[in-house]
Amino acid sequence: MGASFDGDGVNFAVFSAHATLIELCLFSSDGRKEMVRLPFRERDGDIWHMHVGGLTPGTVYGFRAHGPYTPERGHRFNPHKLLLDPYARALEGRLRWSDAVMGYKIGSSRGDLSFDTRDSAFAVPKAVVTDTSFTWGDDTAPRIPRSESVIYEAHVKALTQLHPGVDKPLRGSYLALASDPVIAHLQKLGVTAIELLPVQAFPDDRFLVAKGLRNHWGYNTLAFFAPEPRYMAKGALWEFQTMVRRLHTAGIEVILDVVYNHTAEGDQFGPTLCYRGLDNASYYRLADGGRHYVNDTGTGNTLNLTHPMVLRMVMDSLRYWVEVCHVDGFRFDLATVLGREPHGFDPNGGFFDAIRQDPVLSRVKLIAEPWDIGPGGYQLGGYPHPFHEWNDQFRDGVRRFWRGDPGMTPDLAKRLLGSSEQFDHSGRSATSSINFLTAHDGFTLEDLVSFTVKRNWANGEDNRDGHSDNHSDNMGVEGPSDDPAVQAARALRKRNLLATLMLSQGVPMLLAGDELGHSQGGNNNAYAQDNAVTWLDWSQPDTGLTEFIARLAALRRAHPVLRQRRFLHARKRAADGLADVVWLKPDGTYPTPQDWHDPAFRALGVELRMAAEGFDPSADAVLAYFNCGAAVPLSLPKSATWELVLDSTRTDLTSGAAPAQLPAQSVLMFRSAPDEGSAKGEST
């Protein structure tokens, strides 16, 4: 599919089940002049194809599709609109918003049922025949075990645009992300994978351009095979490949946030750029006889993955990024859409069956955002192995516990053990949960402890956009504060949140910039802020917090008990008679049912060992306490000799004895000393 150079010329292949004629349009190298139109004369089933001798990589082209224009029946063919190849590997030019890109006449009394005859070629991006070869050398996928993964969610431009160690011409690009100082920072933090916000080519939405804004996040894909050109310094695929190769050399995986649930064409009043003009009735899920679009995504349209050729395109795209670009995994935006069959969400639906049996894709990391706005859209825990899932219940529960909301300690216990009530079924592992405190969508960590009310005015939507319930806490002052007491309280809260994240079962995910103290000024929906709101300021980093996160990552690496594959069920281990998990109160007693139901129960201890089913006598035990209340006396269990290795209230502490009190607003972690066996059997 798409354009393939074979040495003698280029073969073009494009799908359309309902077109009556498709034309190949060849353009000048700058994409400005249409040189010739060649009709496709060969068709095998619904695949139209032709070979054009003499063409080489760099050839600029597009398609025009003829057929019925009957929107009420789902068909919107309009040969006056130049169409992008769905398999385009590179783009020439960007979308220039004009009424000419619409298949209907703007302002017509017939609305989208009218027909526009203006040529759109001047305003739309074209496809470029691409040579995808690259010298990979000895590049090898890191293949970090799921249990050892620490993910860092980042935006290519926001992460690098202001980095003083990156050459100015490269800032904001793939090559900037591949630079030595950026990679060194990732290694220092201890992250094993960088998860990039969308890098598949996308346009700036018309309503944003009209307001002088841009689509910063990129969740509006136009070309599923082409890297976004705005992140290129040289305009070539090798830049992206170089980034991946250099990250791999550093032992860091690359995960792409991908959007296969909808396209940038919007609803019936959107532009005709590609899929709509090639075969609207096949590519999209339609309603009301075909005129309107199913909108389970909230963006105007929904891709029809129940159609075999649309599913093939998605699978081909995923394999392309793995095989040609060597990426290590994918995070699927609004993944419920991908599993929604005519009868509803199905974990054994076509998309999941296709990806799990694929010899390439079944071996990479797969992460689902387990919700959308469609019927039955919230599916946390409903995905099949080997999918990970973003766990918003971890985010909300941990935020609320540390905010001091009554009755949240039982919820904290669930999150510490990997949310087993959601994921412990069907042979899934305790690494199924992607635990996060913050993500691109919502407050940054700094704003989470500085604002109680969102401030999204810069988005131009009268502050109506974004979530209003953020479970945040300003520590007594709304917004920035010079008060040392407020600053200290905020710093401690951040450390407590981060310690909880890194000491929990599951896979932790950090948001880029949180380690620097990055603030978006209270904007919790900065999707259109391609500016200093989202660009990380490296000039005054919170080095103390960066070091604290690095310490947490090191502790996680050093103690396998913190990152187990098996869920813990408080079962006794046959080898030593010790339970794999024990809940404790600070005074050394066990919580009673009354304690668990007490809204004022605010301090919880947990003693962790390797799961009873996977006994490992060489692994240390870990004892951790989480206290969102006042200081209380502390009495450690006699099941081991315990060494204090973490105290969130004392950042300079690396090792020590147990304090007499569990400090207020604190996380403490102990590890068992080598003589644990002398006290075996004393814990129940």
C-alpha positions in Angstrom: 0.0 0.0 0.0 1.1 3.6 -0.6 4.1 4.5 -2.7 6.9 2.0 -3.1 10.2 2.7 -4.9 11.6 -0.4 -6.6 14.6 1.0 -8.5 12.8 1.3 -11.8 10.1 3.5 -10.6 7.3 3.8 -8.0 4.3 1.6 -7.5 1.2 3.3 -6.1 -1.6 1.4 -4.3 -4.6 2.9 -2.7 -7.8 1.5 -1.2 -11.4 2.6 -2.2 -14.4 0.3 -2.3 -16.8 2.9 -3.7 -14.8 5.2 -6.0 -15.6 5.0 -9.8 -12.2 6.4 -10.8 -9.0 7.5 -8.9 -6.3 9.7 -10.4 -2.6 10.0 -9.4 -1.5 13.6 -9.4 2.2 14.4 -9.7 3.6 17.7 -8.5 6.7 19.8 -8.8 9.2 19.2 -6.0 7.9 22.2 -4.0 4.3 20.9 -4.3 3.1 24.1 -5.9 2.4 23.0 -9.5 0.4 19.9 -10.6 2.4 18.4 -13.5 0.2 15.5 -14.7 -2.8 13.4 -13.8 -2.6 9.7 -14.4 -5.8 7.5 -14.0 -5.5 4.2 -12.2 -6.3 1.5 -14.7 -5.6 -1.6 -12.6 -7.8 -2.7 -9.8 -7.6 -5.9 -7.7 -10.7 -6.0 -5.6 -10.8 -2.6 -3.8 -7.1 -1.9 -4.3 -6.3 0.5 -7.1 -2.7 0.4 -8.3 -0.2 1.4 -11.0 3.5 1.5 -11.6 5.1 4.6 -13.0 8.6 4.1 -14.4 11.3 6.7 -13.8 10.0 8.1 -10.6 12.3 8.3 -7.6 12.2 9.1 -3.9 11.3 12.7 -3.5 8.4 12.6 -5.9 5.5 14.7 -4.6 2.0 13.3 -5.3 -1.6 13.2 -4.3 -4.9 11.5 -5.3 -8.2 12.6 -6.7 -11.2 10.3 -6.3 -14.3 10.3 -8.5 -17.6 8.8 -7.3 -21.1 9.7 -6.0 -21.5 12.8 -3.9 -24.5 11.6 -1.8 -23.7 12.5 1.8 -27.1 11.3 3.0 -25.8 7.8 1.9 -22.3 8.2 3.3 -20.5 9.1 0.1 -18.6 12.4 -0.3 -16.4 12.0 -3.4 -15.2 15.3 -4.9 -12.4 15.1 -7.5 -11.8 18.8 -7.0 -10.2 18.0 -3.7 -6.6 16.8 -3.7 -6.3 13.9 -1.3 -3.4 12.7 0.8 -2.2 9.1 0.5 -3.3 7.4 3.7 0.1 5.6 3.6 2.1 8.8 3.0 5.6 8.4 4.7 6.4 12.1 4.4 4.6 15.3 3.7 5.4 18.4 1.5 3.8 21.6 2.8 1.3 22.2 5.5 -2.5 22.6 5.6 -3.5 26.1 4.7 -7.0 26.8 5.9 -9.2 27.8 3.1 -12.9 27.2 2.2 -11.5 25.4 -0.8 -10.5 22.4 1.4 -14.2 21.8 2.1 -16.1 19.4 -0.1 -19.3 21.5 0.3 -19.9 25.2 -0.2 -19.4 27.2 3.0 -22.6 29.3 3.5 -24.8 27.3 1.3 -28.4 26.8 2.5 -27.9 23.1 1.8 -25.0 22.9 4.2 -22.8 19.8 3.7 -25.2 18.5 1.1 -23.9 21.2 -1.3 -20.9 20.6 -3.6 -17.8 22.8 -4.0 -15.9 22.8 -7.2 -12.8 24.8 -6.2 -9.5 23.0 -6.5 -7.9 22.5 -3.0 -4.4 21.5 -4.2 -2.8 24.8 -3.3 -3.9 24.5 0.3 -3.3 20.9 1.3 -0.1 18.9 2.1 1.1 16.4 -0.4 2.7 13.0 0.0 6.3 12.4 -0.8 7.8 9.1 -2.0 10.3 8.2 0.7 13.4 6.2 1.0 13.1 4.7 4.4 16.5 3.0 4.5 18.8 3.9 7.4 22.1 2.6 8.8 21.0 1.2 12.1 24.3 -0.5 12.8 24.0 -2.7 15.9 20.9 -1.0 17.2 19.0 -3.4 19.5 15.7 -2.8 21.3 16.4 -2.4 25.0 13.4 -4.7 25.8 13.2 -3.5 29.4 11.1 -6.0 31.4 7.7 -4.6 32.3 8.5 -4.9 36.0 11.6 -2.7 35.6 10.0 0.0 33.5 9.8 3.7 34.6 8.1 5.8 32.0 8.6 9.5 31.3 5.8 11.2 29.3 7.2 14.1 27.3 6.5 16.4 24.4 9.3 16.6 21.8 9.3 20.4 21.6 8.2 21.3 25.1 11.0 19.2 26.6 13.8 20.6 24.4 12.8 24.1 23.2 14.5 26.0 26.1 17.2 23.5 26.9 20.5 25.5 27.2 22.6 22.5 26.4 21.0 21.9 23.0 22.2 23.8 19.9 19.6 26.5 19.1 18.9 25.3 15.5 18.0 21.9 16.8 15.8 22.9 19.8 12.3 21.5 19.6 13.3 18.7 17.3 13.8 14.9 17.3 17.5 15.6 17.1 17.3 17.8 20.2 15.7 14.9 22.1 18.7 12.7 20.9 21.2 15.2 22.2 23.7 14.3 25.0 22.4 16.6 27.7 18.8 15.5 27.3 19.7 11.8 27.3 22.0 12.4 30.3 19.0 14.0 32.2 16.8 11.0 31.4 19.5 8.6 32.6 20.0 10.6 35.8 16.3 10.3 36.6 16.4 6.6 36.1 13.7 6.4 33.5 13.7 3.4 31.1 11.2 4.6 28.5 10.2 8.0 27.1 6.6 8.2 26.0 6.2 10.9 23.3 3.0 12.8 22.8 1.7 12.4 19.2 4.4 12.6 16.5 2.3 11.3 13.6 1.7 14.2 11.3 -1.2 16.5 12.4 -2.5 19.9 11.3 -3.3 23.0 13.4 -7.1 23.1 13.8 -8.9 25.9 12.0 -10.5 27.3 15.2 -7.1 27.4 16.9 -5.5 29.2 14.0 -8.3 31.8 14.0 -7.4 32.5 17.7 -3.6 32.6 17.0 -3.0 29.3 18.7 -1.6 25.9 17.6 -2.4 22.3 18.1 0.4 21.7 20.6 -0.4 18.2 21.8 -1.1 16.8 18.4 -4.2 14.6 19.1 -5.7 15.1 15.6 -3.8 12.8 13.3 -3.8 13.3 9.5 -1.0 10.9 8.4 -0.5 7.7 10.4 2.9 6.9 8.7 4.6 10.3 8.6 6.6 11.9 11.4 5.3 15.3 12.3 7.5 17.8 10.2 7.4 20.6 12.8 9.8 18.5 14.9 12.3 18.1 12.1 15.4 20.3 11.8 16.4 18.9 8.4 13.0 17.6 7.1 14.0 14.0 6.8 12.9 10.6 8.3 16.5 9.8 9.4 16.2 12.5 12.1 13.5 10.4 13.9 15.4 7.2 13.3 18.6 8.8 14.7 16.7 9.8 17.8 15.5 6.3 18.4 18.9 4.8 17.8 20.6 7.2 20.3 18.0 6.6 22.9 18.4 2.8 22.5 22.2 3.2 22.9 21.4 4.9 26.2 19.2 2.0 27.2 15.9 4.0 26.9 12.9 2.7 25.0 10.7 4.9 22.8 6.9 4.6 23.2 4.6 6.6 20.9 1.3 8.1 21.9 -0.9 7.2 18.9 -4.4 8.3 17.8 -6.2 5.7 15.7 -9.6 6.5 17.0 -10.3 9.5 14.7 -8.7 11.7 12.1 -8.2 15.4 11.5 -11.1 15.6 9.1 -13.7 16.3 11.8 -17.5 15.9 11.3 -19.6 16.5 8.2 -18.6 20.2 8.3 -14.9 19.4 8.3 -12.4 19.4 5.5 -11.9 16.8 2.8 -8.2 15.9 3.0 -7.8 12.2 2.7 -10.1 9.4 4.1 -13.3 11.3 3.5 -12.6 11.8 -0.1 -11.2 8.3 -0.8 -14.0 6.3 0.8 -16.0 8.0 3.5 -18.4 5.1 4.0 -15.5 2.7 4.6 -13.1 4.7 6.8 -15.7 6.1 9.2 -18.4 4.9 11.5 -21.6 6.6 10.2 -25.0 7.3 11.6 -28.4 8.5 10.4 -28.2 6.6 7.1 -24.6 7.8 6.5 -24.8 11.6 6.6 -23.5 12.0 10.1 -20.6 10.6 12.0 -20.5 8.5 15.2 -18.7 10.7 17.6 -17.4 8.4 20.4 -14.2 10.5 20.4 -15.6 13.9 21.0 -13.7 15.2 17.9 -16.3 14.8 15.2 -15.6 11.4 13.7 -14.6 7.8 14.6 -12.5 5.5 12.5 -14.2 2.3 11.5 -11.8 -0.4 12.7 -14.4 -3.1 12.0 -13.7 -2.6 8.3 -10.8 -5.0 7.3 -9.0 -2.4 5.2 -9.1 0.3 7.9 -7.9 -2.3 10.4 -5.2 -3.3 8.0 -4.1 0.4 7.7 -3.8 0.7 11.4 -1.8 -2.6 11.7 0.4 -1.6 8.8 1.1 1.7 10.5 2.0 0.2 13.8 4.3 -2.3 12.1 5.9 0.5 10.1 6.9 2.4 13.3 8.3 -0.8 14.8 10.1 -2.2 11.8 11.2 0.9 10.0 11.6 3.3 12.9 12.4 0.8 15.7 10.0 2.1 18.3 9.4 0.0 21.3 5.7 0.4 22.0 2.5 2.4 21.8 0.1 4.2 24.1 -3.4 4.1 22.4 -5.4 7.3 22.9 -9.1 6.6 23.7 -8.4 2.9 23.3 -12.0 1.9 24.1 -12.9 3.1 20.6 -10.5 0.6 19.1 -12.3 -2.3 20.9 -15.8 -1.2 20.2 -17.7 -3.7 18.0 -21.3 -3.3 16.8 -22.4 -4.9 20.1 -20.2 -2.8 22.3 -16.7 -2.9 23.8 -15.1 -6.3 23.3 -11.7 -7.2 24.7 -11.7 -10.0 22.1 -12.7 -7.7 19.3 -11.0 -7.5 15.9 -8.3 -4.9 16.8 -7.2 -6.8 20.0 -7.2 -10.1 18.1 -5.1 -8.7 15.3 -2.5 -7.0 17.5 -2.1 -9.9 19.9 -1.5 -12.5 17.2 0.9 -10.3 15.2 4.4 -11.6 15.4 5.8 -8.0 15.4 3.3 -6.1 17.5 2.6 -8.7 20.2 6.2 -8.2 21.4 6.2 -4.5 22.0 4.8 -2.6 24.9 1.1 -1.8 24.5 -0.6 0.8 26.7 -4.3 1.7 26.7 -6.0 4.8 27.7 -9.1 2.8 28.9 -11.9 5.3 28.3 -13.8 7.4 25.7 -17.0 9.3 25.7 -19.0 6.6 23.9 -21.5 4.1 25.4 -19.8 1.9 28.0 -16.7 4.0 27.5 -15.0 3.5 30.8 -13.2 0.2 30.7 -10.4 0.3 33.3 -9.2 -3.2 33.9 -11.1 -4.5 30.8 -8.2 -5.0 28.4 -6.5 -8.3 27.6 -2.9 -9.3 28.3 -0.4 -7.9 27.4 -1.9 -4.5 27.6 -1.0 -2.0 30.3 -3.6 0.6 31.2 -3.5 4.2 32.4 -4.9 4.0 35.9 -6.8 7.2 36.7 -8.0 5.6 40.0 -4.4 5.6 41.2 -4.1 9.2 40.2 -7.2 10.3 42.0 -7.0 8.1 45.0 -3.4 9.0 45.8 -4.1 12.7 45.3 -7.1 12.6 47.6 -5.2 10.6 50.3 -2.4 13.2 50.5 -4.9 16.0 50.4 -6.3 14.6 53.6 -9.8 13.6 52.3 -11.5 11.4 54.9 -11.7 7.7 54.4 -9.0 7.4 51.7 -6.6 5.0 53.4 -8.4 1.8 52.2 -8.1 3.2 48.7 -4.4 3.9 49.2 -3.9 0.2 50.2 -5.4 -0.9 46.9 -3.2 1.5 44.9 -0.1 0.3 46.7 -0.7 -3.3 45.6 -1.3 -2.5 41.9 -5.1 -2.0 42.0 -5.7 -5.8 42.0 -9.5 -5.3 42.2 -9.2 -4.0 38.6 -6.4 -6.0 37.1 -6.0 -9.3 38.9 -7.9 -11.5 36.5 -7.4 -13.5 33.3 -3.8 -14.2 34.0 -2.8 -10.5 34.0 0.2 -9.3 35.9 0.7 -6.7 38.6 2.5 -4.6 36.0 -0.8 -4.0 34.2 -1.5 -0.7 35.9 0.3 2.4 34.7 0.4 4.4 37.8 0.6 8.2 37.4 0.1 11.3 39.4 0.1 13.8 36.5 0.1 13.6 32.8 -0.1 16.0 29.9 -3.8 16.3 30.5 -4.3 18.1 33.8 -2.3 19.9 36.4 1.5 19.6 36.5 2.9 18.4 39.9 3.8 21.9 40.8 0.3 23.2 40.0 -1.3 20.3 41.8 0.1 21.7 45.0 -0.4 25.3 44.1 -3.9 25.7 42.7 -7.4 24.6 43.6 -9.0 26.2 40.5 -8.0 25.7 36.9 -6.9 28.8 34.9 -7.3 28.0 31.3 -8.2 31.5 30.1 -5.4 31.5 27.5 -7.1 28.7 25.6 -9.8 31.1 24.5 -12.7 29.1 25.8 -13.7 31.2 28.8 -12.1 28.7 31.1 -14.8 26.2 30.3 -12.4 23.5 29.0 -10.4 21.1 31.2 -11.4 19.2 34.3 -12.8 21.2 37.2 -12.3 18.4 39.8 -8.5 18.0 40.1 -8.2 16.8 43.8 -5.6 19.5 44.2 -4.5 21.5 47.2 -2.8 24.9 47.3 -1.4 24.5 50.8 -3.0 27.7 52.0 -2.2 30.1 49.2 -3.7 30.1 45.7 -0.9 30.2 43.0 2.7 31.1 43.4 3.9 32.1 46.9 7.1 33.5 48.4 6.1 32.3 51.9 8.8 29.8 53.1 6.3 27.8 55.0 4.0 27.4 52.0 7.0 26.5 49.8 8.2 23.9 52.3 4.7 22.3 52.6 4.4 22.1 48.8 7.8 20.6 48.4 7.0 17.9 51.0 3.7 17.2 49.4 5.4 16.6 46.1 7.9 14.3 47.6 5.1 12.3 49.4 3.2 12.0 46.2 6.3 10.9 44.2 7.3 8.4 46.9 3.9 6.8 46.9 4.1 6.5 43.1 7.5 4.8 43.1 6.8 2.5 46.0 3.6 1.1 44.5 3.2 -2.1 42.5 2.6 -1.5 38.8 4.6 0.7 36.3 5.2 4.3 37.4 4.9 7.1 34.9 6.4 10.6 35.4 5.4 13.7 33.6 8.3 15.6 32.0 9.0 18.8 33.9 7.6 17.7 37.2 11.2 17.0 38.3 12.1 20.6 37.5 9.2 22.2 39.3 7.5 23.2 36.0 4.3 25.2 36.3 1.7 25.9 33.6 0.2 28.7 35.7 -2.8 26.6 36.6 -3.7 25.7 33.0 -4.8 22.1 33.2 -5.6 21.7 29.5 -2.7 23.3 27.7 -3.3 21.5 24.4 -3.0 24.8 22.4 -0.2 26.4 24.3 2.9 26.0 22.1 4.8 28.6 24.2 6.4 29.3 27.6 3.3 27.8 29.3 4.3 24.3 28.3 8.0 24.7 27.3 10.1 23.5 30.2 12.2 26.2 31.8 15.7 24.7 32.5 17.1 27.9 33.9 16.0 27.4 37.5 15.4 23.6 37.9 14.4 22.1 41.2 17.6 20.1 41.5 16.6 18.8 44.9 13.5 17.3 43.5 15.3 15.8 40.6 17.8 14.2 43.0 14.9 12.8 45.1 13.2 11.2 42.1 16.5 9.7 41.0 16.9 8.2 44.6 13.3 6.8 44.4 14.1 5.2 41.0 17.3 3.7 42.5 15.4 2.3 45.4 12.9 0.7 43.1 15.7 -0.9 41.0 17.4 -2.2 44.1 14.3 -3.8 45.6 12.5 -6.3 43.4 9.8 -6.5 46.0 8.6 -3.1 44.9 8.0 -4.2 41.3 6.6 -7.6 41.3 4.8 -9.4 38.4 2.6 -11.3 40.8 -0.2 -9.8 42.8 0.1 -10.0 46.6 -2.7 -11.6 48.6 -1.3 -11.8 52.1 -0.6 -15.5 51.7 2.1 -17.2 53.8 5.2 -18.4 51.9 5.9 -22.1 52.3 9.6 -21.6 52.6 9.6 -19.3 55.6 6.0 -19.0 56.9 6.0 -15.2 56.3 3.1 -13.5 54.6 3.9 -11.7 51.4 2.0 -8.6 52.5 1.1 -7.4 56.0 -0.8 -4.2 56.9 0.2 -2.3 60.0 -0.7 0.7 62.1 2.2 2.9 63.3 1.9 1.4 66.8 2.8 -2.1 65.4 -0.7 -3.6 65.6 -2.8 -4.7 62.7 -5.7 -2.6 61.4 -9.1 -3.9 62.5 -12.3 -3.7 60.3 -13.2 -0.6 62.4 -9.9 1.0 61.5 -10.4 0.4 57.8 -13.8 2.1 58.0 -12.6 5.0 60.2 -12.6 8.2 58.2 -9.8 9.5 60.4 -7.5 6.5 59.7 -4.6 8.4 58.1 -1.4 6.5 58.8 -0.8 3.1 57.2 2.2 0.7 57.1 2.8 -2.1 54.7 5.3 -4.9 55.0 6.1 -6.4 51.6 7.9 -9.6 50.5 8.1 -11.5 47.3 4.8 -13.1 46.4 4.1 -16.5 48.0 3.9 -18.0 44.5 7.3 -16.7 43.5 9.4 -17.1 46.6 12.9 -15.5 46.3 15.0 -15.9 49.5 17.6 -13.4 48.1 15.1 -10.5 47.9 15.0 -8.0 50.8 11.7 -7.3 52.5 10.5 -3.7 52.5 8.5 -1.8 55.2 6.8 1.5 54.2 4.6 3.9 56.1 2.4 6.6 54.6 1.1 9.3 57.0 -1.1 12.1 55.7 -1.9 13.2 59.3 -0.1 14.3 62.5 3.0 12.7 63.9 2.3 9.5 65.9 4.5 7.0 67.9 6.2 4.4 65.7 6.8 0.8 66.6 8.3 -1.5 64.0 7.3 -5.2 63.6 9.7 -7.8 64.9 9.7 -9.8 61.7 13.1 -8.4 60.7 15.8 -6.0 61.6 14.9 -2.8 59.7 17.1 -0.1 58.2 15.6 3.3 57.3 16.5 4.2 53.7 13.9 6.9 52.9 12.3 9.7 54.9 10.4 12.2 52.8 10.8 14.8 55.5 14.6 14.5 55.5 15.9 14.6 51.9 19.5 14.3 53.1 18.9 10.9 54.8 20.1 7.8 52.9 20.4 5.4 55.8 19.6 5.3 59.5 17.7 3.9 62.4 14.0 4.0 63.0 12.7 7.3 64.6 10.6 7.1 67.7 7.7 8.9 65.8 6.3 8.6 62.3 6.6 12.2 61.2 3.5 14.2 60.2 3.0 14.3 56.4 5.6 11.7 55.6 6.6 8.6 53.7 9.2 6.3 55.4 10.7 3.2 53.8 12.8 0.5 55.6 14.6 -2.5 54.2 15.3 -5.7 56.0 18.8 -6.3 57.2 20.6 -9.5 56.1 19.7 -11.3 59.3 15.9 -11.4 58.6 15.9 -15.2 58.8 16.6 -15.2 62.5 13.1 -13.8 63.1 11.2 -15.8 60.5 7.7 -16.8 61.3 7.0 -13.8 63.7 4.9 -11.9 61.2 1.3 -13.0 60.5 
